[in-house]
């Protein structure tokens, strides 16, 4: 499919005006920051397509017709966890059926499985096993770097960093220095969930709360590490709590500039303690992506994480504010344990085809958004 033309401002103005979103659109066109009242309107409006049109205009101002992806693999190095989050289907207790911990050598072996493919990133996140020593985390990073020296190691959520600091018995700045020396390149954005203390108390009381998550992210940025950021939605949170979460991310980005991308994480209820809750719909997913693109005006990228959203919704999200489909993934366990029906991986050509099918220009990137390869424009 050839690339389509970028949407002109006049068309978006007309669509927004008919939906009663003209004032918000005007602020977006002028580069003005949206406020609390605007955020409430974005969550309340029934006019999803108008909301998406405004978010898409902003997305195209930032990235044009480009849509990014990378060739990556995931390693979930342990599912043993002592946090007992009610929304998690991945966690196991020690000795429980299916519980596992990869040794550094086993993680390295998984890296070597894909040496024949142009993988540029390994994404490593896992549960919190209190028995793992500080040396384990350093050896884990070293092992995957030794297996593939060119690979970028994106590893450890802020929740995992909290545990690593605890077992290291060292200042967090020293821990980040040790991890960087071992080969850590950046951090993912998981574990933020919803910053609201009410939700923290009800769903994940043993895990760090929002204030501590932000403190660790700040420390990572000050140590020279770029990170992503996330929000888990579609469970018991309210629109006000989501707005608070997004504004707190925006405020930290104003301070540090260390967030590369935001990922809206959709809740999968299957096999969790709250599986009676309905799963978010595709409409919910597209709204979260569009709202994030408009409120997070200082975070460059918004991902449509296909492994969670499903391929079709992720492709459509490229018209609702998202500019990145994440990567090829290879062996993701956390969301598949919660019932995700998406494939375990997509090939590079699959992602190119999805992006071209949406009328966008596929751009393979590395973890830090440097261009690896840009597909030629198809005409006719």
N, C-alpha and C positions, 0 to 999 in steps of 0.2 A: 504494500500500500504506500503511495507517495505521501510525503508530509503535507499536512493541511496548513492553511494559513493561520497565523496567530489571531486570536479573537480581538477585534477592534474595541476600543474603549466605548465608543458610542453604542454599540450593541449591548455591552454589559450595563451601561447606564440605563438603557431602556428596560432591560430585564429587571434590574434592581428597583427601579422606580415603580414598576407594576407590582412588585412584591412588597412595597413599603420599606425597602432597604436602601433607598436612595441616599440618605444622609450618611449611612455607614460606607457605602460605595464611594461617596465623595471624599471621605476621610482617607480611604485606602488609596484613591487616585492621587491625593495630595501628599501621601507619605506620612500622614498623621497617625499617631498611636491610638488604637482603640481602647476604650475605657470599660469600666465595670458595666455600665448601662448597655454599651454596645455588645459586650459579651453575653449578657442576659438575653438580648434580642436575638443573637445568633443561635443560641440554644433553643429559643422559644419559637422561632419562625417556622411555619409549616412549608415554606417555599424552599425546599432543599435545592432545587436546580438553580434558583437565583443565588442562593448562598454559594453553591459550587461555582457559578459563573464568576462571582467576585473573587473567590479564592483562586480560581484558575487564572484570572487576569493577573493577580499578584504573582502567582507561580511563573507565569510567562514573562513577567517583567524581570524576575530573578534569573530564570534559566532558559528562556526562549522555548524552543521545541525539544530541548534535550531531556532525556530520561536516563538516569544512571543505574548501573548495576555493577556488581563485582563477582569474581569467581572465588568463592570461599568454601570453607567447610566448617562444620561445628563439631566440637568435642565437649560433651557434658560429662566431666571427668568423675563425678560421683552423684548418686541420687540420695545418699544418706544425708539427712537433714534434721536438725533439732528445733526448727522454727515452727513447725506444725501449722503453717498457714492454711486457712480453711478453703482457699480458692485453688490450692495446688494439688494436682494429681500425680506429680512427678516424685515427690518425696517418699523416702522409706526410712525406717528405723534400723539401727544395726541388728543384723540377724534376721530381719524380715525377708520373706521370699522376694527375690528380685533385687535386693540391695547389692550395690557394687561400688567399688572404688578402682579406678584405673591407676596403675603404677605409672610413673613417668615413662618407662619403657613401653608400656601398652599405648599410651597416648602418642608417643613417637611412631609406633607401628602404624597407627591410623593415619598419621601424616604421610608416611611412606607409601600407603596404599594409593595415593593420588599424585605421586611424583610424575607420572606421565601426563598429568593434566595441568593447565596453566593457573593453578591456585595461587592467589596472592595473599590470602588472609585466612587465619584460623580464629574462630570465635569460640572462646572457652568460658563457659559459665557452669555452675553446678550448685548442689546443696551445701549446707554448712555441717561438715563433719568435725566435731570438736576434737577428735583424736588425731587429726592430721597436724603434724608439726610445721613450724615455719619453713624448715628446709624443704618440705614436700613441694610447696608452691614455687620456690625458686628452682628446684630441680625439674618441675613440670615445665616451666617456661624454657629452661635451658635445653631440655630434651627435645621439644618440638622445634626449637631453633637449630639444634644440631642436625635434626632429621631433614630440615629444609631451611638452610640459612637465609634464603631470600624472603621467607614468609613473614608477614606482619602479624604479630601476636596481639589480638584484641581480646583481653581477658579480664575477668573478675568484676562483678557488680560492686556497687558501694557496700552492699551487705557482706559480700565475701571479703572485701578490703577491711571492714570492721573486724571480722574474725582473724584475718591475717595479722593485723596490728595487735590484736589481743594475744595471739600466741607468740608473736615476735618480741613482745615486751620492749618495743622501741617506739620512738616518736613516728608519727605517720609520714613525716617528710623523709626520714631515714628508710622506712619501708618502701616508699615509692622509689627512692634512689637505688635500693637493692634490686627491686623488681625491674627497673629500667636497665640496670647493669646486666641482669640475667637475660634480657631480651624483650621485655614488655614494651609494646609500642603505643597502645591506647586502651581505653576502657569502654565497654558497652554501657548501656544506660538502664539496665534492668534493676529491679528491686525497689524502685520508687513507689510502685503501686499508686495509691492516692495519699497525698500528704495529710489529709484531714485526720485529726486525732480520733474523731468518732469512729471512722472506718478502721483506723489502726487498732483501736481497742477491741473492736468486734471481730475482725478478720485475721489480723496478724500481730497480736500483742507481743510476741517474743522476738519479733524482727525490729530493727531500727526504725524509728519514725522519720517523718519528713525533715525535721530540723537537722537530724544527724546525717541523713542522706545528702542534704545540701552542703553540710560542712565537709563531708568527705569529697564530694565533687569539687568544691572550692579548693581543697588541698591538692587534689589531682591536677587541676588546672594550674595552680601555682607551681606545681612541680614540673610543668611543661608537658603534661599529658592531655591530649584531647579526649573528650568523651562524647557519648550520645546521651540522650535523656528520653524518658518514657512516661507514660501514664496508662495504668490498667483501668479500663472502664467496662461498664455493662453488668455490674453486680449490685451493690447496695448504695453506691455513691449518688449524690445529688448534683444537679447542674452547678449549684453554688460551690460545691467542693471541687468540681472539675475546674471551674474558673480560678479558684484560689490556687490550685495546683499549677495551672498554666502560668498564672501571673508570677508565682514564686520562681518558676524556671526562668521566665523572662527577666526577672530582677537579677538573678544570679548571672545570667548571660550579659546583662548590662555591666556587671561588675568585672567579670573575668574573660568573657568572649570565648570560653573553652568548649562550648557545646557545638558539635558539628551537625547533628541531625536529631530530630524528634521522631519517635515512633509511638503511635497510638496503638496500644496492645489490647485487643479485644478478648474479653473473658470467655473461656470455654468451660462450661459447667460440668461436663461429663466426668464422672469418677472423682469428683471433689466432695467436700462436706456440705456444699451448698448447691448441689446439682439440681435441686428443685427449682432454681431460678431459671428463667428463660434466657437463652443465649441472645446476644445482640444481633440485630438484623443488619443486612447490608446497608439499609438506610441509616441506621445508627453509625455504622462504620464510616460511611462517606461524610456524615455530618462532623464526626470527630476530626477527621483529616482536614476538612475545610475550615472548621473553627480554629484548629491549631495553626494552619497556615496564616490565618488572618491575625490571630492574637500574638503569635510568636514571631514578631516582625524582625527580630534580631538573630534568629537561628536560621542558618542558610538553607538547610534541607529538611524536608518532611518525607519520611519513608512510608510506603505502602507495603507492609511486610506480608508477602504473598503466602508464607507458610501458615499464617494465622487467618488472614482475610479470605483466603481462597483465590485462585488464579483470576477468575472473572472479575471479582470485586476489586482486586489489586490493580488490574488493568484499567478498570473504570475510574479508579481513584486518581489516575494520571490526569484526569479532567477535573478533579475536585481539590487540587492543591498539592498533591504529592508529585515529587520529581524523581523518586528513587524506588526501585523494587527490591532492594537488598541484594541477595546474591543467589548462587547455585545451592548453597546450604549444605547438602550431603549429611545425612544422619542426624536429624534433630529429634530429640526425645521429649522435651518438656511439654510442648503443645500436643504432640501426638499421644502422649499418655493421658491428656485431657480430652481426647476425642477428635483432634483435628484430622480431617479426611484428606488433606492435601498430600501431594507426593512428598517423599523424603528428600528429593532433590529435583531440580530442573537443570538441564544442560545449558551451556552458554547460548547455543542457538535457539533454545526454547525461549529464553528471556529476550533475545533479539527479536524473535518473531512476535512475542507478546507486545513489545514496545512499538514495533513497526505497525502492528495491527491497530494500535491506538493512535496512529498517525504521528508518533513522536520519533525523534532521532535517538537511536541507542548509543549510549556512551559507556564503555567499560571503564571503570575507575579503580584506583586502589583505595585503601582504607581512608586515606587522608584527602580523597577527592581529587587526586591528580589523575589526569587522563591517561589510560593505558592504550585504548583504541577507540576511535570514533567511526561508526559505520558510515559508509558513503550514502548519500541521499539517493533514494530510488525515485525515478521519474516515470510517469505513465504507468 
